[in-house]
Amino acid sequence: MTKMRDEQERFIHLVRLAWDLHATGPGTVVDLPVKENLAVLVRRAKEPFRIGAVKDPTGWFFAWGRRRDQRVRALDINAFQRVLEAAQ
């Protein structure tokens, strides 16, 4: 049950991020692959920028890499701005 709830929370965070990004201009897609983690793809010239939602003991984060500077708290009101900066 916990795994399903985590996946539902991941989906909700990613849809909210996609909506916030949509309002600022870049095209976004919520990617729901069968055998991979859910993600938001931000369209850009070279290739899509992939953002996932990860959970650790302190909460949910949007992440686009493994380093700590490649993530932002999912509930941060300005998270979409940080993602936009990283996508450029």
PLY file of the C-alpha trace (Angstrom):
ply
format ascii 1.0
element vertex 88
property float x
property float y
property float z
element edge 87
property int vertex1
property int vertex2
end_header
0.00 0.00 0.00
2.81 2.44 0.84
4.45 1.97 -2.55
1.18 2.75 -4.33
0.64 5.82 -2.16
4.19 7.01 -2.91
3.56 6.60 -6.64
0.33 8.59 -6.35
2.13 11.35 -4.45
4.95 11.34 -7.04
2.34 11.73 -9.79
0.60 14.62 -8.00
3.89 16.49 -7.46
4.91 16.02 -11.09
1.55 17.14 -12.49
1.69 20.25 -10.29
5.21 20.98 -11.57
4.11 20.48 -15.18
1.21 22.88 -14.63
3.45 25.53 -13.06
5.94 25.17 -15.93
3.12 25.31 -18.49
2.04 28.67 -17.11
5.56 30.06 -17.70
5.91 29.03 -21.33
7.96 25.92 -22.07
6.20 22.87 -23.40
6.00 20.04 -20.91
4.94 16.41 -20.93
4.15 14.18 -17.98
5.89 10.92 -18.92
4.22 7.78 -17.54
6.45 4.93 -18.72
5.55 1.38 -17.76
8.97 0.24 -16.50
10.63 3.51 -15.49
9.96 6.24 -12.98
7.39 8.91 -13.75
8.88 12.20 -14.91
8.19 15.61 -16.39
9.90 16.36 -19.69
10.57 19.99 -20.55
10.90 20.52 -24.28
14.07 22.28 -25.41
16.10 22.49 -28.60
18.66 19.74 -28.01
16.73 17.13 -26.05
14.01 17.03 -23.41
15.05 17.91 -19.87
13.87 15.14 -17.53
12.77 15.90 -13.95
11.75 13.21 -11.51
10.23 13.34 -8.05
12.13 11.57 -5.29
11.35 11.04 -1.65
13.83 10.94 1.21
13.28 11.02 4.98
12.90 14.82 4.87
10.23 14.94 2.14
9.71 15.12 -1.62
12.11 16.75 -4.10
12.21 17.41 -7.83
15.50 16.04 -9.13
17.28 16.17 -12.48
20.56 14.55 -11.38
22.17 12.86 -8.40
23.92 15.83 -6.82
22.28 17.87 -4.04
22.45 21.01 -6.20
20.35 19.20 -8.83
17.21 19.11 -6.74
14.67 21.38 -5.11
11.98 20.71 -2.52
8.75 19.76 -4.29
6.68 21.95 -1.97
8.87 25.02 -2.50
6.59 27.66 -4.03
9.36 28.62 -6.50
10.44 25.08 -7.41
9.35 25.53 -11.03
11.68 28.55 -11.37
14.65 26.50 -10.19
13.72 23.76 -12.68
13.46 26.34 -15.47
16.93 27.68 -14.66
18.37 24.16 -14.70
16.69 23.34 -18.01
18.34 26.22 -19.84
0 1
1 2
2 3
3 4
4 5
5 6
6 7
7 8
8 9
9 10
10 11
11 12
12 13
13 14
14 15
15 16
16 17
17 18
18 19
19 20
20 21
21 22
22 23
23 24
24 25
25 26
26 27
27 28
28 29
29 30
30 31
31 32
32 33
33 34
34 35
35 36
36 37
37 38
38 39
39 40
40 41
41 42
42 43
43 44
44 45
45 46
46 47
47 48
48 49
49 50
50 51
51 52
52 53
53 54
54 55
55 56
56 57
57 58
58 59
59 60
60 61
61 62
62 63
63 64
64 65
65 66
66 67
67 68
68 69
69 70
70 71
71 72
72 73
73 74
74 75
75 76
76 77
77 78
78 79
79 80
80 81
81 82
82 83
83 84
84 85
85 86
86 87
